[in-house]
Amino acid sequence: MTNTPKFIFVTGGVMSGLGKGIVASSIAKLLQLCGLKVTCIKIDPYLNYDAGTMNPLTHGEVFVTDDGGECDMDIGNYERFLNTSLKSSHNLTAGRIFSNVIGLEREGKYLGQCVQIIPHITDEIKKQLRKISLEENLEIMVVECGGTVGDIESLPFLEALRQMELEDGYTNTFFVHVTLAPVLDAVGEQKTKPTQHSVQELRRIGIQPDLLAVRCRTPLTRETIRKISLFASIPTECVMSSHDAPSIYSVPKILFDQGITKVISKSLNLDLTPRILKWNKIASSFLKFDGSVKIAIIGKYVDLKDSYVSVSQAVLHSGAKFSKEIIIDWIDSERLEFSGSNKSGIYDNPKLLECLRKFDGILVPGGFGSRGSEGIINSCNFARVNDIPFLGICFGFQLAIVEYARNVCKLADANSTEINSKTNNPVVLYMPEQKQIKTMGGTMRLGLHNIQIKPGSIASKIYRKHVVQKRHRHRYEFNQEYRDLIESNGMRFTGSSDAGKRIEILEIPGHKFFLGIQYHGEFHSRPGFPEPAFENFIKAAVENKKVTRKLT
């Protein structure tokens, strides 16, 4: 369509958490439905090189790409909406930019120059964006700038985007600004001042937005649109209501119905007609249900749901496949901790775990460290003993082995060396190659690895393949010195990688559904195309509910 890639820049104002990532993903999806080759880039102005060392309770999930990048969770949104795999280069951080510039300075590339934010940092930002657009032969790139207008750390990135508009021309660049129109309970009307001030701040640094996506609880009223248009100097048709939706996958239709593709078409001189019916069918599957299932997600970071956003989305994708509403109860694993267990494997105070009996399925996602680990082990035991469908991911996979070793194989002190480095029975231990690594960032076993699945296993029925590729993020693994003992007591290890060196899948035959996976299957789940382990877990939860209902 065009030899010159076009850029859509998505910025945010007023406050964080307005949903820039969903707006960016939705715009990219609509452009993709128009037949354009499009991708998304996330700019994060923090000085971390990547998201790998950041606390999920403050920053949200660390999303892992095929090439092993530890990225912002919005990369996961982009992948799910576009149904494509992105590279780690699609998460551009200030840390990465400054590191590149300092590296060039040390090599003498700027010899004789005083290296400054402008032009050297801004030039590097533009260089990275244009490099990706050319390497991937893109027609349009949607660039989301993290943070909010007015943040000191965001200024170099916004300046770079302003320069790109000047250099590439107004028909090749388009600015979308995401703002907020709150409603005060005492007044009851949509307030436009936050949006007005946010746009003023953006204009102060030289950027005039072409379109506003205004977050609000209910659709913007005509009067609100008129006021925003007047005070922000933006045509009314370019003020879009980005109101609350029952599903994030409904947002492309909400924006399309307001004419966003027409506005972009006119500004960028494109002929855009999205084939939206297929997407609308997928989106509607998240709205129409013929029942529900209750799933307990037991983890260490449940105080911030975004810590497990890919897990929750994978569960929702699977629920939509079966037309079931997924009701998630987030349970802090520390709540399930208590001391001691007797020889029969029944814990001293089972009443603390009785809350789990009401769920149709129990899921334990990834995590790190000793805090809350005994609560996870207790929940693994409860799911196994009470025959409740169970899915354990990464840390959940490892602690399911610990539970089984303790209570079935009678190794009372079995543990992971991550939790107790002095345990006499380290059924999960530090990966040997990790012992030589001193740094933390980007040093785990990361990214895509081939997994061989044992024929005739439950896993082979789930994946219908003998080899699958899945993403990883871990430092600890199952100690295969205990394999014979554990398998002789009924658990089966049916998936492996690195020529059998690492165990990737565990299952318990005869259980309604008991599966543990070392990899992160959630990163490959898409709306309309749920990841098979999650899909079969939810299928088992649906069947479990039917059986439970009959018994009661």
Stockholm file with secondary structure:
# STOCKHOLM 1.0

chainA/1-552         MTNTPKFIFVTGGVMSGLGKGIVASSIAKLLQLCGLKVTCIKIDPYLNYDAGTMNPLTHGEVFVTDDGGECDMDIGNYERFLNTSLKSSHNLTAGRIFSNVIGLEREGKYLGQCVQIIPHITDEIKKQLRKISLEENLEIMVVECGGTVGDIESLPFLEALRQMELEDGYTNTFFVHVTLAPVLDAVGEQKTKPTQHSVQELRRIGIQPDLLAVRCRTPLTRETIRKISLFASIPTECVMSSHDAPSIYSVPKILFDQGITKVISKSLNLDLTPRILKWNKIASSFLKFDGSVKIAIIGKYVDLKDSYVSVSQAVLHSGAKFSKEIIIDWIDSERLEFSGSNKSGIYDNPKLLECLRKFDGILVPGGFGSRGSEGIINSCNFARVNDIPFLGICFGFQLAIVEYARNVCKLADANSTEINSKTNNPVVLYMPEQKQIKTMGGTMRLGLHNIQIKPGSIASKIYRKHVVQKRHRHRYEFNQEYRDLIESNGMRFTGSSDAGKRIEILEIPGHKFFLGIQYHGEFHSRPGFPEPAFENFIKAAVENKKVTRKLT
#=GR chainA/1-552 SS CCSSCEEEEEEECSSSCSCHHHHHHHHHHHHHHTTCCEEEEEEECSSSSSSTTSCHHHHCCCEECTTCCEECTHHHHHHHHHTSCCCGGGEEEHHHHHHHHHHHHHTTTTTTSCCCIIIIIHHHHHHHHHHHHHHTTCSEEEEEECSCTTCGGGHHHHHHHHHHHHHHCTTSEEEEEEEECCBCTTTCSBCCHHHHHHHHHHHHTTCCCSEEEEEESSCCCHHHHHHHHHHHTCCGGGEEEEECCSSGGGHHHHHHHTTHHHHHHHHHTCCCCCCCHHHHHHHHTTTCCSCEEEEEEEESCTTSGGGGHHHHHHHHHHHHHTTCEEEEEEEEGGGGCCSCBCTTSCBSCGGGGGGGGGCSEEEECCCCSSTTHHHHHHHHHHHHHTTCCEEEETHHHHHHHHHHHHHTSCCTTCEETTTCTTCSSEEEEECGGGGGCCCCTTCSEEEEEEEEECTTSHHHHHHCSSEEEEEEEESEEECGGGHHHHHHTTCEEEEEETTTTEEEEEECTTSSSEEEESSCGGGGCBTTBCCHHHHHHHHHHHHHHHHHHHHC
#=GC SS_cons         CCSSCEEEEEEECSSSCSCHHHHHHHHHHHHHHTTCCEEEEEEECSSSSSSTTSCHHHHCCCEECTTCCEECTHHHHHHHHHTSCCCGGGEEEHHHHHHHHHHHHHTTTTTTSCCCIIIIIHHHHHHHHHHHHHHTTCSEEEEEECSCTTCGGGHHHHHHHHHHHHHHCTTSEEEEEEEECCBCTTTCSBCCHHHHHHHHHHHHTTCCCSEEEEEESSCCCHHHHHHHHHHHTCCGGGEEEEECCSSGGGHHHHHHHTTHHHHHHHHHTCCCCCCCHHHHHHHHTTTCCSCEEEEEEEESCTTSGGGGHHHHHHHHHHHHHTTCEEEEEEEEGGGGCCSCBCTTSCBSCGGGGGGGGGCSEEEECCCCSSTTHHHHHHHHHHHHHTTCCEEEETHHHHHHHHHHHHHTSCCTTCEETTTCTTCSSEEEEECGGGGGCCCCTTCSEEEEEEEEECTTSHHHHHHCSSEEEEEEEESEEECGGGHHHHHHTTCEEEEEETTTTEEEEEECTTSSSEEEESSCGGGGCBTTBCCHHHHHHHHHHHHHHHHHHHHC
//
